[in-house]
Amino acid sequence: MSVEAHEIIPIPQPPKDDVTIGGTARRTLSSPWASAVVIVITVLWTIPTFGLLVTSLRPSGPATNSGWWTVFTDPELTLQNYAEVLGGGEIVSGGILPYFFNSFAIAIPAAIFPLVIATMCAYALAWIPFKGATVLFFMIFALQIVPLQMALLPLLQLFNLGWSIGPVPIIPDLNLGGTYIPLWVAHTMFALPLAVFLLHNFMAQLPRDLMEAAVVDGASHFMIFRKIVLPLSVPAIASFAIFQFLWVWNDLLVALTFAGGTPDVAPITAYLANIVGSYGAKTHLITAGAFIAIVVPLIVFFALQRFFVRGLLAGSVKG
């Protein structure tokens, strides 16, 4: 009996010099030339900040009459600018510290309130089936296109005068002037559409089998939300909390609208704007105050920077 030999046909292999588009891009972006470009861009991006730092350390005369780069030929530096901004002095009557603490009192609740509301709303839209959930989600998402400036005047009138239809008062005058409440409410309202959108898309990608197993075990929606959804959504929650905190900390428009410029409730950005508007071009004081103002954002960014990319990409793609 003869055995028929079967010829093994080799599978053609791509040539070693065959490079995919992804491989080419990966090697290009990780090449020494790409690293050099990144270094050059970083240095160019840092030069203005370095100039501001140098200006904040120069006396009033040189800072006003010459460019910051002249410090290399005339290295006259002082800490008096920071001392005057912190405690007040001949030019600025009051220090920055009350405004600094006001920024904390505004930014922390203004980051917590929208997150508490948005997490519950996002879970309901993602995992509690009810009629019109999709339409409601798109309506919330569409609110992001409403310009912030359009809502400032109606909200200001609402907080100061209340709301009534003819002679019938709907919301009475709550006399909220001089408090943090209008700032908290305004920042919460402006943050909710984006917060609900990002958290909904993140929660909607959680494993359905996990949710169904919890329902079979008799877990209520509140227990599923507290025991399963919240722990799994910590990256998205933390990233948006950081994003919202930094946005509120650096806000000036909402602060000027609802808090004015008094040290009772105004944040640090209002103090800096007051220096520019009341004391003229005091660049040595403005730059010193600006560097004091960015201390907290820098700490938050460098400590939790890994959440920023997740915050931008959470819920934007699947997989």
Number of C-alpha atoms within 10 A of each C-alpha: 3 4 5 6 6 6 6 6 6 6 6 6 6 8 7 6 6 8 11 9 8 9 11 11 12 11 11 13 14 11 11 11 11 13 13 11 12 13 12 12 11 11 12 11 11 11 11 12 13 14 15 18 17 22 27 27 22 24 18 17 10 17 20 15 8 11 12 21 13 13 18 8 7 10 11 12 15 14 12 18 24 22 14 20 27 19 13 16 14 7 13 18 10 16 19 23 18 18 23 21 16 18 24 17 15 23 23 18 19 27 24 16 17 25 23 13 14 24 23 18 18 22 23 16 21 20 18 11 10 9 8 9 15 13 10 12 18 12 12 16 17 13 13 15 8 10 10 12 10 9 13 16 12 12 18 16 12 18 21 17 15 16 17 13 8 7 6 9 11 11 13 14 15 11 11 14 15 15 14 20 18 23 23 22 17 19 24 22 14 17 22 23 21 18 26 24 22 24 25 25 20 24 22 17 14 16 9 11 9 12 18 12 11 17 14 10 9 11 15 12 17 12 13 18 19 12 13 15 19 17 11 14 16 11 18 25 25 17 21 26 21 20 18 22 23 20 17 23 25 18 18 20 15 17 26 17 15 26 23 18 20 15 21 14 25 27 33 29 23 24 26 22 15 16 19 15 10 11 12 10 12 17 20 25 28 24 23 26 24 18 15 17 21 14 10 14 16 13 11 15 15 9 10 13 14 12 21 18 10 17 21 14 14 25 19 12 9 10 4
